[in-house]
């Protein structure tokens, strides 16, 4: 028997009684091949590798904090706590005395001040380790933004410490220690004084990161400047709530000492955002 006619593509011969159109339909309705999974990226990290990387970064940041803590404790402990006396003389009204009512109060609170100094000294390492863990998952543009903002993050933190030392902390302590001083003898304990001082100093350092935060968010495209400007009244409300939470007392003076600088820094961030690079728009058909 002669073989049946073959199709035009040179495939298997078509069965008798079936037209060419039916053959084409059968070929196009065949079961599609099973998709093959793309090969895994050799640079991709598993969950375990991510955890190991996070652990290594935390260890390095902790070591930097430990070194800063030791340096801070040596500074605070030097010459029988001369540094604490220096803080009291510079930040409180003349004649203000401190008292210790617990056996280990001076020593334990000296560690708190040393910890604050250690955080300030280790801040560059802490921020770098944090960014080194995050950056590999970012785009090239986002990495550029992060590393551009890094020096300004440190400068803003130092500027916040300076502002707190010369403006916020002495104003707050003078108000709190002079209020009612004509009727009462006010002598804060070492614990209350140093806790308030350390908290206000670190708070000012963190609050001064506001311009960098606003600028980076707008540069990244996470939010538009006109949106932050449009809802400025809500920003004022949120800033006031935050200031009421973090201030040591509920009086309007200390509230204003925190809220006003925060709002001015917010506006400064919006001003800097005017110079943020714009995303390039792609024109259709170009």
trRosetta pair geometry for C-beta under 8 A, 3 or more apart (Angstrom, degrees):
i j d omega theta_ij theta_ji phi_ij phi_ji
3 13 5.8 -159 165 -55 98 161
4 13 4.0 131 79 159 95 132
4 14 6.4 -122 135 67 128 52
4 15 6.9 -18 178 -122 176 22
4 16 6.1 -131 -115 -58 129 78
5 13 6.2 138 83 -149 28 97
5 14 6.5 -17 83 41 80 94
6 10 6.6 23 151 -131 134 31
6 11 6.9 167 -170 65 96 47
6 12 7.4 -152 -132 137 85 17
6 13 4.9 -75 -87 -94 60 68
6 14 7.3 124 -145 -4 24 76
7 10 7.4 -71 80 6 74 18
7 11 5.2 -2 49 46 116 95
7 12 7.6 31 9 68 107 47
7 13 7.6 165 -16 -131 70 30
7 14 5.5 91 -59 -41 92 107
7 20 7.0 132 -131 -129 91 86
7 23 5.7 -165 -100 147 132 154
8 20 7.6 42 -12 -143 108 126
14 18 5.5 -129 167 77 110 111
14 20 7.5 -119 -49 -95 170 55
14 23 5.1 -64 -111 -86 129 137
15 18 5.1 64 71 5 85 124
18 22 4.9 -114 -172 83 90 132
18 23 6.1 106 134 -56 115 85
19 22 4.9 99 58 7 77 100
19 23 7.2 -135 102 -5 44 86
20 23 5.5 -52 -151 34 38 114
20 24 6.5 38 153 -19 68 102
21 24 5.8 -52 -149 36 33 110
21 25 6.4 34 152 -20 65 105
22 25 5.6 -51 -147 35 35 114
22 26 6.4 36 154 -20 65 103
23 26 5.8 -55 -151 35 32 110
23 27 6.5 31 153 -19 65 106
24 27 5.7 -56 -149 35 33 112
24 28 6.3 23 158 -13 67 108
25 28 6.1 -61 -146 41 29 104
25 29 6.2 9 162 -4 66 116
26 29 6.2 -70 -140 47 26 98
26 30 7.1 54 155 -56 60 84
27 30 6.2 -27 -162 -18 33 113
40 44 6.3 -102 175 43 92 131
41 44 4.1 96 76 -22 102 105
45 49 4.0 -127 -168 93 99 127
45 50 5.3 127 119 -56 123 77
45 53 7.0 -4 -173 -15 162 138
46 49 4.8 97 51 8 73 101
46 50 7.1 -130 99 -5 40 86
47 50 5.5 -53 -150 35 34 113
47 51 6.4 33 152 -18 66 104
48 51 5.7 -53 -150 36 33 111
48 52 6.4 33 151 -19 65 104
49 52 5.6 -50 -145 36 35 112
49 53 6.3 38 153 -20 65 104
50 53 5.6 -54 -148 37 31 112
50 54 6.3 32 153 -19 65 105
51 54 5.6 -51 -146 37 33 112
51 55 6.3 36 153 -22 64 103
52 55 5.6 -51 -149 34 32 113
52 56 6.5 32 153 -19 64 104
53 56 5.8 -54 -150 35 31 111
53 57 6.5 29 153 -17 65 106
53 133 6.3 145 137 -125 105 90
54 57 5.8 -56 -148 37 32 110
54 58 6.2 30 155 -17 66 108
54 133 6.1 74 -101 -141 65 139
55 58 5.8 -58 -147 39 30 109
55 59 6.3 33 154 -23 65 105
56 59 5.7 -51 -147 32 31 113
56 60 6.6 29 155 -16 63 105
57 60 5.9 -56 -151 37 32 109
57 61 6.3 28 153 -15 66 108
57 129 4.3 146 -167 178 90 102
57 130 7.2 126 165 -75 132 34
57 132 6.4 -178 -114 79 120 106
57 133 4.8 -42 -51 -59 170 120
58 61 5.7 -55 -144 41 33 110
58 62 6.0 34 155 -21 66 108
58 129 7.6 151 -68 147 28 138
59 62 5.7 -56 -146 38 28 112
59 63 6.4 31 154 -21 63 104
60 63 5.7 -50 -147 33 31 112
60 64 6.6 31 153 -17 62 103
60 125 7.0 -133 142 172 92 111
60 129 5.3 175 85 -102 113 137
61 64 5.7 -54 -152 36 33 111
61 65 6.4 33 150 -18 65 106
61 122 7.2 105 -168 163 65 120
61 125 6.1 165 -117 126 60 94
61 126 4.7 79 -146 -111 111 67
61 129 4.5 -132 -59 55 102 156
61 130 7.5 60 -82 -43 144 78
62 65 5.5 -53 -147 38 34 112
62 66 6.2 39 152 -23 66 103
63 66 5.5 -49 -146 33 33 114
63 67 6.5 33 154 -17 64 102
64 67 5.8 -52 -149 35 32 110
64 68 6.4 31 152 -16 64 107
64 121 8.0 -156 165 113 88 83
64 122 4.0 133 132 -140 98 107
64 125 3.7 -155 -124 86 170 154
64 126 6.6 -148 82 -49 134 72
64 129 8.0 -168 11 -19 138 133
65 68 5.6 -55 -147 40 33 112
65 69 6.2 39 152 -25 66 104
65 118 5.5 76 -169 150 62 112
65 119 6.7 15 -130 -90 98 55
65 122 4.5 -137 -83 61 53 175
65 126 7.0 59 -59 -70 100 114
66 69 5.5 -51 -147 32 31 115
66 70 6.6 32 154 -19 63 102
66 118 7.6 20 -103 -163 6 137
67 70 5.8 -52 -152 34 33 111
67 71 6.5 30 152 -15 65 106
67 118 7.6 150 82 -143 44 99
67 121 7.8 -114 103 113 85 126
67 122 7.1 130 62 -82 87 109
68 71 5.7 -55 -146 40 34 110
68 72 6.0 34 155 -20 67 109
68 117 6.6 -165 166 118 92 69
68 118 3.2 125 113 -151 95 65
68 119 6.8 169 116 -25 146 20
68 120 7.3 174 -172 60 136 56
68 121 3.7 172 -126 71 113 114
68 122 4.1 -112 -15 -33 145 99
69 72 5.6 -56 -144 39 29 112
69 73 6.2 28 157 -20 65 106
69 114 5.6 73 -161 139 64 100
69 115 5.8 6 -116 -100 99 56
69 117 7.8 127 -111 77 36 84
69 118 3.6 4 -66 -84 55 157
70 73 5.9 -54 -145 35 28 108
70 74 6.5 30 155 -19 63 104
70 118 7.6 87 14 -100 45 119
71 74 5.9 -54 -151 35 30 111
71 75 6.5 29 152 -18 64 107
71 117 7.1 -127 97 127 86 117
71 118 7.0 138 52 -95 86 77
71 121 6.3 -2 70 21 136 176
72 75 5.6 -57 -150 37 32 111
72 76 6.2 25 156 -15 68 108
72 113 7.0 -164 166 120 113 67
72 114 3.5 140 114 -156 104 65
72 115 6.9 -163 91 -30 153 17
72 116 7.2 162 -157 65 152 56
72 117 3.1 152 -116 77 119 121
72 118 4.6 -99 0 -44 136 77
72 121 7.0 -155 -51 2 101 130
73 76 5.7 -54 -141 41 33 107
73 77 5.7 21 162 -11 68 116
73 110 6.9 85 -136 139 75 98
73 111 6.5 5 -102 -110 110 60
73 114 3.8 32 -69 -132 65 156
74 77 6.1 -62 -134 46 24 103
74 78 6.3 47 157 -53 60 97
75 78 5.9 -37 -152 -3 27 119
75 83 5.6 73 145 -66 80 156
75 114 7.4 153 53 -111 89 85
75 117 6.5 -142 56 175 135 171
76 81 6.5 -2 163 -124 71 70
76 83 4.9 -102 -120 61 46 137
76 84 6.5 56 -160 -43 87 90
76 110 4.7 157 135 -165 132 93
76 113 5.2 130 -104 92 143 119
76 114 5.0 -104 8 -66 137 91
76 117 7.3 -166 -41 1 107 144
77 81 6.6 -28 -126 -73 34 62
77 110 6.2 85 -72 169 77 143
77 114 7.9 7 -23 -72 92 131
78 82 6.0 -57 98 35 80 107
78 83 6.5 75 48 -26 95 105
79 82 4.0 11 86 -20 110 128
81 84 4.5 -16 173 25 101 118
81 85 6.5 110 122 -19 80 90
81 106 6.6 -76 -65 -179 161 116
81 110 6.4 -102 -107 -97 109 127
82 85 5.5 -55 -154 38 41 114
82 86 6.3 47 147 -25 70 102
83 86 5.4 -49 -150 32 35 116
83 87 6.6 37 151 -20 64 100
83 113 7.6 165 113 134 121 144
84 87 5.6 -48 -150 33 35 113
84 88 6.5 36 151 -19 65 103
84 98 7.8 -81 152 45 113 165
84 106 7.9 -138 25 -154 174 92
84 110 6.9 -78 -53 -100 130 88
84 113 7.0 -169 -87 -6 92 171
84 190 7.5 10 -175 -144 144 106
84 194 7.0 -39 -131 -86 109 119
85 88 5.7 -53 -149 35 34 112
85 89 6.3 31 155 -18 66 107
86 89 5.9 -56 -146 37 30 108
86 90 6.2 16 160 -10 65 114
87 90 6.1 -67 -143 43 26 102
87 91 5.6 -11 173 9 67 124
87 113 7.9 -122 -27 -135 162 143
87 194 7.9 75 101 -105 153 78
87 197 6.3 63 172 -168 133 162
88 91 6.7 -74 -127 50 18 90
88 92 5.4 -25 -169 20 62 126
88 96 6.4 -147 -178 93 98 107
88 98 6.0 -103 -105 -26 144 122
88 193 7.2 17 -98 165 94 148
89 92 7.4 -49 -94 46 10 87
90 165 7.9 -10 135 -175 129 92
90 170 7.5 -89 140 -83 68 115
91 165 7.9 -92 -88 -155 106 60
91 169 5.5 -43 -142 131 120 111
91 170 5.2 -133 -144 -88 60 75
91 173 5.3 62 152 39 92 159
91 197 6.5 80 122 -116 168 118
92 96 3.9 -84 141 49 131 156
92 170 7.8 -138 -59 -130 26 73
92 173 5.3 -88 -96 145 68 130
92 174 7.3 162 -146 -78 40 62
92 177 5.9 44 -151 7 96 170
92 193 7.9 -27 -66 -144 135 123
93 96 5.4 109 64 -39 70 112
93 173 7.9 -161 -15 125 73 92
93 174 5.7 105 -54 -124 94 79
93 177 5.7 -161 14 100 109 125
93 178 5.8 99 -37 -66 152 101
93 181 7.9 -49 63 -78 156 168
96 177 5.8 -8 -109 -178 131 151
96 186 7.7 -34 -129 100 89 93
96 187 7.6 157 -169 -116 64 59
96 188 7.8 6 -179 20 110 96
97 187 4.9 -20 80 -129 92 108
98 187 6.8 164 -113 -178 17 83
98 188 6.3 -31 -118 80 73 75
98 189 7.0 66 -168 -174 79 19
98 190 5.2 80 167 -79 122 70
98 193 5.7 -78 -115 11 116 157
99 187 5.1 59 -11 138 114 118
99 188 7.6 176 30 97 80 29
99 189 5.7 -60 77 -108 76 58
99 190 7.1 -127 85 -26 29 79
100 105 4.3 174 -154 70 95 126
100 106 5.1 -39 -100 -45 148 93
100 189 6.7 95 -106 -159 34 83
100 190 4.9 2 -86 0 83 126
101 105 6.5 72 49 -37 52 159
101 189 5.7 -60 5 -118 105 123
102 105 4.0 116 60 -50 93 105
102 191 7.6 35 24 -33 122 132
104 107 5.0 -61 -166 50 76 112
104 108 5.1 70 135 -22 97 107
105 108 6.3 -61 -139 41 24 103
105 109 6.1 9 168 -5 62 116
105 189 6.8 -79 -179 174 148 110
105 190 5.2 124 138 60 109 119
105 191 5.5 -86 -160 -43 104 103
106 109 6.4 -70 -146 45 22 101
106 110 6.2 30 155 -28 62 108
106 190 5.5 -23 -93 134 63 173
107 110 5.6 -53 -150 29 28 115
107 111 7.0 31 151 -20 61 99
108 111 5.7 -49 -160 27 36 113
108 112 7.1 39 143 -20 63 99
108 191 7.8 5 87 -98 106 101
109 112 5.1 -38 -151 27 49 117
109 113 6.7 48 151 -15 68 96
109 190 5.3 168 55 134 156 100
109 191 5.1 -144 -75 -100 136 59
109 194 4.5 115 172 63 118 148
109 195 7.1 -83 -134 -46 109 79
110 113 5.8 -51 -151 37 36 109
110 114 6.2 39 148 -20 66 107
110 194 7.8 -80 -73 -146 36 166
111 114 5.4 -54 -145 40 33 115
111 115 6.3 41 151 -26 65 101
112 115 5.6 -50 -150 30 31 114
112 116 6.8 32 150 -17 62 101
112 194 6.0 117 81 131 121 118
112 195 6.6 -27 144 -90 159 67
112 198 5.8 -127 143 -12 100 168
113 116 5.6 -50 -154 33 36 113
113 117 6.5 35 149 -15 66 103
113 194 5.5 -77 -57 -165 107 119
113 197 7.6 5 -104 90 102 117
113 198 5.8 -137 -101 -77 59 121
114 117 5.6 -52 -149 39 35 111
114 118 6.1 40 150 -23 66 106
115 118 5.3 -51 -144 36 33 115
115 119 6.4 37 154 -22 65 100
115 198 7.8 48 73 -161 89 145
116 119 5.8 -49 -148 31 31 111
116 120 6.6 30 153 -17 62 105
116 198 4.2 -141 -57 -148 151 106
116 201 6.5 75 178 78 137 125
116 202 5.9 -118 -139 -52 102 114
117 120 5.7 -56 -152 37 34 111
117 121 6.3 27 154 -14 68 108
118 121 5.8 -57 -143 41 31 106
118 122 5.9 12 163 -4 67 115
119 122 6.1 -66 -136 49 24 98
119 123 6.4 54 156 -60 61 88
119 126 7.9 -6 -155 -15 67 154
119 202 6.8 20 90 -114 142 122
120 123 5.9 -26 -155 -16 28 118
120 157 7.7 173 -137 149 77 117
120 161 6.6 69 -129 -88 132 149
120 202 7.8 -127 -63 -99 94 82
120 205 7.1 -133 -106 -99 95 166
122 125 5.2 -59 -167 47 71 111
122 126 5.5 74 134 -29 90 104
123 126 5.5 -56 -139 38 32 113
123 127 6.1 29 165 -16 68 106
123 154 6.8 145 113 -117 114 83
123 157 6.0 -156 153 137 161 165
124 127 6.1 -59 -147 39 27 106
124 128 6.2 26 157 -19 64 110
124 154 5.8 23 -89 -102 90 132
125 128 5.7 -56 -144 38 30 111
125 129 6.2 28 159 -18 66 107
126 129 6.1 -57 -147 37 27 107
126 130 6.4 27 154 -19 62 108
127 130 5.7 -56 -149 37 31 114
127 131 6.3 25 156 -14 66 108
127 150 6.7 148 133 -142 125 89
127 153 6.1 163 -152 114 158 143
127 154 7.3 -144 36 -66 156 89
128 131 5.9 -60 -147 41 30 106
128 132 6.0 32 155 -24 66 108
128 150 7.5 62 -88 -150 73 132
129 132 5.6 -50 -140 35 31 114
129 133 6.7 30 157 -19 61 103
130 133 6.1 -61 -159 33 29 108
130 134 6.5 11 154 -8 66 113
131 134 5.7 -64 -141 44 36 103
131 135 5.4 44 164 -38 74 109
131 146 5.6 154 -146 165 120 127
131 147 7.6 132 165 -77 146 67
131 150 6.8 -47 -33 -93 169 117
132 135 6.2 -37 -125 21 24 116
133 136 7.8 -63 -180 18 25 101
134 137 6.5 -77 -176 43 49 102
134 138 6.7 45 140 -32 81 114
134 146 7.7 -172 93 -126 115 158
135 138 5.4 -62 -151 25 44 117
135 143 5.3 77 -158 -114 101 96
135 146 6.1 -150 -98 78 100 157
135 147 7.9 51 -114 -49 138 97
138 142 3.8 -119 180 93 116 125
138 143 5.2 149 95 -55 120 76
138 146 6.9 97 74 -15 173 137
139 142 4.7 93 52 9 77 102
139 143 7.0 -137 95 -6 40 86
140 143 5.7 -53 -149 35 32 113
140 144 6.5 35 152 -22 63 104
141 144 5.7 -53 -153 32 32 114
141 145 6.6 32 151 -18 64 104
142 145 5.6 -51 -150 34 36 113
142 146 6.4 37 152 -21 67 105
142 220 6.4 48 -114 -124 87 100
143 146 5.7 -54 -146 35 33 111
143 147 6.3 18 162 -7 68 109
144 147 6.4 -63 -143 44 26 99
144 148 6.0 28 157 -21 63 112
145 148 5.8 -60 -146 37 26 112
145 149 6.3 18 159 -15 64 111
145 216 6.0 121 163 -143 114 85
145 219 5.3 162 -129 117 127 127
145 220 6.0 163 119 -73 172 82
146 149 6.1 -66 -151 39 26 105
146 150 6.7 45 150 -47 63 95
146 216 7.8 66 -91 -144 50 128
147 150 5.4 -23 -148 -3 39 122
148 151 8.0 -60 176 26 34 93
148 152 7.8 10 139 5 63 115
149 152 5.4 -72 -160 50 53 110
149 153 5.9 65 144 -37 83 99
149 212 5.4 118 -164 -166 110 108
149 215 7.4 165 -109 92 115 111
149 216 5.2 8 -83 -82 158 120
150 153 5.6 -49 -150 23 31 116
150 154 7.1 23 157 -11 62 101
151 154 6.0 -59 -158 37 37 107
151 155 6.2 33 150 -17 70 109
152 155 5.4 -52 -140 41 38 112
152 156 6.0 40 158 -21 68 105
152 212 5.2 162 117 -99 111 119
153 156 6.0 -57 -148 37 25 108
153 157 6.5 26 153 -19 61 107
153 209 6.3 24 -141 -125 75 103
153 212 5.5 158 -85 157 66 171
154 157 5.7 -54 -148 34 32 112
154 158 6.4 29 155 -14 66 106
155 158 5.9 -56 -148 40 31 108
155 159 6.1 34 152 -21 65 108
156 159 5.4 -52 -144 37 33 114
156 160 6.4 39 153 -23 64 102
156 208 4.5 -176 170 131 85 95
156 209 5.3 123 113 -92 134 49
156 211 6.6 -161 -112 50 139 101
156 212 5.5 -128 -7 -18 157 122
157 160 5.7 -52 -153 31 31 114
157 161 6.8 32 149 -18 63 101
157 205 4.5 35 -161 -171 74 96
157 206 7.5 22 -118 -73 86 35
157 208 6.4 164 -91 76 27 112
157 209 6.6 18 -69 -64 77 96
158 161 5.6 -50 -151 33 37 112
158 162 6.5 35 151 -17 67 103
158 205 7.6 34 -61 -127 19 98
159 162 5.7 -53 -148 38 34 111
159 163 6.2 35 153 -19 67 106
159 208 5.3 -171 85 179 95 153
160 163 5.6 -53 -143 38 31 111
160 164 6.2 33 156 -20 64 106
160 204 4.2 169 173 137 89 74
160 205 3.9 153 91 -103 125 32
160 206 6.9 -176 151 21 167 29
160 207 6.0 147 -132 60 130 75
160 208 3.1 -150 -65 4 106 131
160 209 7.5 -37 -36 -27 144 67
161 164 5.7 -55 -147 37 29 112
161 165 6.3 30 155 -22 64 106
161 201 6.0 36 -132 -174 76 91
161 204 6.4 142 -82 93 30 110
161 205 5.0 23 -54 -78 80 103
162 165 5.8 -54 -146 34 31 111
162 166 6.3 1 166 5 66 112
163 166 6.6 -73 -141 50 24 91
163 167 5.2 -32 -177 32 66 121
163 168 6.3 51 134 -9 81 106
163 204 5.5 -158 82 -179 97 130
163 208 6.8 144 26 -73 137 132
163 261 7.0 128 157 -139 145 150
164 167 7.0 -66 -103 56 14 78
164 168 4.6 -44 -126 50 57 117
164 169 5.1 60 167 -25 76 104
164 200 5.8 159 -160 137 118 85
164 201 4.8 147 123 -119 148 53
164 203 7.4 130 -103 68 137 75
164 204 3.3 -173 -60 27 116 159
164 205 7.1 -55 -7 -36 138 70
165 169 6.2 -10 -112 32 25 129
165 170 7.9 39 163 -21 38 99
165 201 7.0 43 -64 -117 73 102
166 170 7.1 -28 -171 11 23 124
167 170 7.2 -118 176 42 5 95
167 171 6.2 -8 167 -10 52 121
167 257 7.8 175 139 -156 90 100
168 171 6.1 -71 -150 40 21 108
168 172 6.1 14 162 -15 64 112
168 200 6.0 -167 123 174 114 114
168 204 5.5 180 35 -81 152 132
168 257 5.3 127 -135 167 80 113
168 258 7.3 74 -141 -78 126 64
168 261 7.3 -59 -75 -7 119 152
169 172 5.9 -59 -144 38 28 107
169 173 6.1 18 163 -12 66 111
169 197 6.2 59 -151 -135 128 70
169 200 4.9 137 -94 111 88 137
169 201 6.4 8 -66 -67 137 77
169 204 7.8 -85 -38 -20 93 142
170 173 5.9 -59 -138 44 30 105
170 174 5.8 31 163 -22 67 109
171 174 6.0 -55 -142 37 25 109
171 175 6.5 23 158 -17 60 108
171 253 7.7 -144 152 161 102 107
171 257 5.7 177 96 -113 129 137
172 175 6.0 -60 -152 36 28 109
172 176 6.3 17 157 -12 65 112
172 196 7.7 -152 121 165 126 116
172 200 6.3 -155 46 -117 154 155
172 248 6.8 103 178 26 130 124
172 253 7.8 158 -110 120 60 100
172 254 5.2 69 -123 -113 99 100
172 257 5.9 -157 -66 83 95 168
173 176 5.8 -59 -141 43 31 106
173 177 5.7 15 166 -8 69 116
173 196 7.4 132 -88 118 93 130
173 197 7.6 19 -70 -85 132 86
174 177 6.3 -63 -133 45 23 99
174 178 5.7 7 172 -6 63 120
175 178 6.6 -66 -133 44 18 98
175 179 6.2 28 165 -34 59 110
175 251 7.4 -157 146 91 133 148
175 253 5.3 -170 -142 111 163 149
175 254 6.8 -158 77 -55 145 89
176 179 6.2 -49 -144 19 23 114
176 248 7.3 -21 -79 95 149 134
176 249 6.8 163 -99 -17 110 140
176 254 7.8 39 -55 -63 103 130
177 181 6.8 40 147 -69 60 123
177 186 5.6 170 -155 116 67 140
177 188 7.2 -78 -100 -23 103 116
178 181 5.0 -61 -149 -4 43 130
180 183 5.6 -61 -170 48 74 101
180 184 5.1 10 144 27 103 114
180 186 7.1 108 90 -54 92 125
181 184 6.7 -84 -120 64 27 70
181 186 5.5 -75 -103 11 81 121
188 192 4.8 -120 -173 83 105 115
188 193 4.5 124 111 -58 129 98
189 192 4.8 88 55 11 87 99
189 193 6.8 -161 85 -5 42 90
190 193 6.0 -62 -144 41 26 109
190 194 6.0 12 167 -7 66 115
191 194 6.5 -64 -139 43 21 99
191 195 5.9 20 165 -19 62 115
192 195 6.0 -57 -140 38 24 110
192 196 6.3 21 162 -16 61 111
193 196 6.2 -64 -153 38 24 106
193 197 6.2 21 155 -17 63 112
194 197 5.5 -53 -140 39 33 113
194 198 6.0 31 162 -18 68 107
195 198 6.1 -56 -144 38 26 106
195 199 6.2 22 159 -16 62 112
196 199 6.0 -60 -144 39 26 109
196 200 6.2 21 162 -15 64 111
196 248 5.5 25 -132 -99 107 148
197 200 6.2 -62 -148 38 24 106
197 201 6.3 22 158 -18 63 110
198 201 5.9 -59 -148 36 29 110
198 202 6.4 18 161 -9 66 109
199 202 6.3 -62 -146 43 27 103
199 203 6.0 31 156 -24 64 113
199 246 8.0 -169 161 -175 110 88
199 248 7.5 123 86 -75 133 99
200 203 5.5 -55 -142 37 29 116
200 204 6.5 31 159 -20 64 103
200 248 7.4 -42 -65 -34 108 115
201 204 6.1 -56 -154 32 28 108
201 205 6.8 28 150 -17 62 105
202 205 5.5 -53 -152 35 37 115
202 206 6.4 32 154 -16 69 105
203 206 5.9 -57 -149 38 32 107
203 207 6.1 30 156 -20 67 110
203 246 5.7 145 -137 168 139 133
203 258 7.4 -35 142 -123 131 116
204 207 5.7 -54 -139 38 32 111
204 208 6.4 33 161 -23 64 107
204 261 7.8 -1 -132 108 87 157
205 208 6.2 -60 -153 31 26 110
205 209 7.8 35 147 -29 56 96
206 209 5.9 -46 -171 11 43 115
207 210 6.2 -7 175 -26 56 110
207 258 7.3 -145 -92 -159 163 81
207 261 6.6 74 132 110 135 112
207 262 5.5 -82 -164 -92 119 87
207 265 6.7 146 152 25 83 162
208 211 7.7 -22 178 14 56 96
208 261 8.0 -41 -81 156 76 119
208 265 6.4 -142 -126 -116 46 147
209 212 5.4 -60 -166 47 65 112
209 213 5.6 70 136 -30 85 106
210 213 5.6 -59 -145 36 30 113
210 214 6.3 25 162 -15 67 107
210 262 6.4 138 -57 -152 159 65
210 265 3.9 91 68 127 131 120
210 266 5.6 -67 164 -70 133 59
210 268 7.7 91 99 60 103 101
210 269 5.7 -110 136 -37 78 134
211 214 5.9 -57 -145 39 31 107
211 215 6.0 28 159 -17 66 112
211 265 5.4 -108 -40 -175 86 82
211 266 7.9 -149 -77 -91 60 18
211 268 4.8 -48 -93 104 122 102
211 269 3.9 -164 -128 -77 51 80
211 272 5.8 83 -175 8 105 142
212 215 5.8 -58 -143 41 28 111
212 216 6.0 26 160 -19 65 111
212 269 7.4 -85 3 -112 21 107
213 216 6.1 -58 -143 37 24 107
213 217 6.4 24 159 -19 62 108
213 269 6.8 -32 65 -125 68 150
214 217 6.0 -57 -148 35 28 110
214 218 6.5 21 157 -13 63 108
214 228 6.8 108 -150 -152 109 167
214 266 6.5 124 -58 -145 149 56
214 269 2.9 84 56 152 136 138
214 270 6.3 -62 154 -54 144 56
214 272 7.4 116 90 58 103 108
214 273 6.3 -84 136 -51 95 121
215 218 6.1 -63 -152 39 28 106
215 219 6.1 25 154 -18 66 111
215 269 5.4 -127 -36 -156 78 82
215 272 4.6 -39 -90 105 123 122
215 273 5.4 -154 -112 -75 62 73
215 276 6.2 177 -164 -77 77 116
216 219 5.6 -56 -141 40 32 111
216 220 6.0 30 159 -18 67 109
217 220 5.9 -56 -144 39 26 109
217 222 4.6 -78 -162 60 78 117
217 223 5.1 8 148 31 113 103
218 221 7.7 41 177 -72 31 26
218 222 7.7 -81 -69 49 22 76
218 223 6.3 -59 -86 79 61 76
218 224 7.0 73 -132 -143 86 23
218 225 5.2 44 -131 -63 137 84
218 228 7.5 -74 -75 1 112 138
218 273 4.2 36 61 -139 165 121
218 276 5.2 165 108 14 107 171
219 273 7.6 -138 -44 -130 75 78
219 276 4.3 -135 -82 -157 83 121
219 277 6.6 57 -140 44 94 77
221 279 6.0 36 -81 -45 129 134
223 227 5.6 -115 -179 69 92 133
223 228 6.2 84 137 -46 125 101
224 227 4.5 98 65 -3 85 104
224 228 7.4 -160 95 -2 49 82
225 228 5.8 -57 -153 39 38 107
225 229 6.2 34 151 -17 70 109
225 270 6.3 121 -154 -147 98 80
225 273 4.7 164 -99 127 122 136
225 274 7.4 113 -147 -73 166 54
225 276 7.8 170 -53 32 125 129
226 229 5.4 -54 -143 41 35 113
226 230 6.0 42 155 -27 67 105
227 230 5.7 -52 -144 32 28 112
227 231 6.5 -4 166 10 63 108
228 231 6.6 -71 -141 54 25 88
228 232 7.2 65 151 -77 58 69
228 235 7.0 53 -166 -57 79 142
228 270 6.0 -156 108 -98 125 109
228 273 7.9 96 51 21 142 169
229 232 5.9 -8 -163 -49 36 107
229 270 6.3 116 -75 -151 89 139
231 234 4.5 -25 172 31 97 118
231 235 6.5 110 118 -24 79 90
232 235 5.3 -53 -153 34 40 116
232 236 6.5 44 149 -23 69 99
233 236 5.6 -46 -152 30 36 114
233 237 6.7 38 149 -19 63 102
234 237 5.5 -50 -150 35 38 114
234 238 6.4 36 152 -17 68 104
235 238 5.8 -54 -145 38 32 109
235 239 6.1 34 155 -20 66 107
235 263 7.6 124 127 -123 101 81
235 266 5.9 154 161 -179 134 155
236 239 5.8 -55 -145 38 29 112
236 240 6.3 31 155 -21 63 106
236 263 6.2 33 -112 -112 76 124
237 240 5.8 -55 -149 34 29 111
237 241 6.5 29 153 -18 64 105
238 241 5.7 -54 -150 35 33 112
238 242 6.4 32 153 -17 66 105
239 242 5.8 -55 -148 38 31 110
239 243 6.2 32 154 -20 66 108
239 259 5.6 113 137 -147 98 80
239 262 4.7 171 -156 113 116 127
239 263 5.4 131 123 -69 168 81
239 266 6.8 -94 -73 -29 141 145
240 243 5.6 -54 -145 38 30 112
240 244 6.4 32 155 -21 64 105
240 255 7.5 34 -153 177 75 111
240 259 5.3 33 -102 -128 58 136
241 244 5.8 -54 -149 34 30 111
241 245 6.6 29 152 -20 63 105
242 245 5.8 -58 -152 34 33 111
242 246 6.3 7 161 -3 69 112
242 258 7.9 -133 110 140 82 121
242 259 8.0 140 71 -100 81 78
242 262 7.1 177 82 -155 123 169
243 246 6.4 -67 -138 46 28 95
243 247 5.9 33 166 -32 67 110
243 255 5.4 96 133 -160 114 68
243 258 4.0 160 -139 99 98 112
243 259 3.7 -66 -33 -66 170 85
243 262 6.3 -144 -66 13 110 144
244 247 6.4 -46 -133 24 23 111
244 250 7.1 33 -154 -128 88 74
244 255 6.0 13 -87 -124 67 112
246 258 6.3 178 82 -161 108 160
247 250 7.4 129 92 -89 117 31
247 254 4.5 132 -167 130 124 108
247 255 5.4 -90 -23 -84 167 55
247 257 7.5 117 -117 60 116 96
247 258 5.4 -141 -74 3 99 142
248 254 6.2 -88 46 -178 80 158
249 254 5.3 101 55 33 89 150
250 255 7.4 21 -169 -53 38 117
251 254 5.5 79 68 17 89 97
251 255 6.8 -155 96 -7 43 95
252 255 5.2 -60 -143 42 37 118
252 256 6.0 38 160 -22 71 105
253 256 6.0 -59 -153 35 25 107
253 257 6.6 28 149 -24 62 106
254 257 5.3 -47 -146 30 38 118
254 258 6.9 25 158 -8 65 103
255 258 6.4 -69 -160 41 30 99
255 259 5.7 11 158 -8 71 120
256 259 5.8 -60 -123 47 32 102
256 260 5.3 29 180 -20 72 114
257 260 7.0 -31 -113 32 13 104
257 261 7.4 5 168 -2 45 110
258 261 6.8 -70 -158 42 25 101
258 262 6.3 23 154 -19 64 116
259 262 5.7 -62 -150 38 31 114
259 263 6.3 26 158 -18 68 107
260 263 6.0 -56 -147 36 30 107
260 264 6.3 28 156 -16 65 108
261 264 5.6 -57 -144 40 34 111
261 265 6.1 35 157 -20 68 106
262 265 5.8 -57 -149 37 28 110
262 266 6.4 34 150 -24 63 104
263 266 5.3 -49 -150 31 35 117
263 267 6.6 33 152 -15 66 102
264 267 5.7 -53 -150 38 34 110
264 268 6.3 38 149 -22 65 105
265 268 5.3 -50 -145 35 35 116
265 269 6.5 42 152 -23 64 100
266 269 5.7 -51 -154 31 31 113
266 270 6.8 30 148 -15 62 103
267 270 5.5 -51 -151 36 37 113
267 271 6.5 41 148 -22 66 102
268 271 5.4 -50 -150 34 35 115
268 272 6.5 36 151 -18 65 102
269 272 5.7 -52 -148 36 33 110
269 273 6.4 42 150 -30 63 103
270 273 5.4 -47 -149 25 34 120
270 274 7.8 52 150 -32 56 86
271 274 6.1 -36 -173 3 40 113
272 275 6.2 -64 -173 38 51 102
272 276 7.3 72 133 -47 72 89
273 276 5.0 -21 -156 -10 54 122
282 286 6.9 -152 -176 52 70 118
283 286 4.3 71 76 -20 96 130
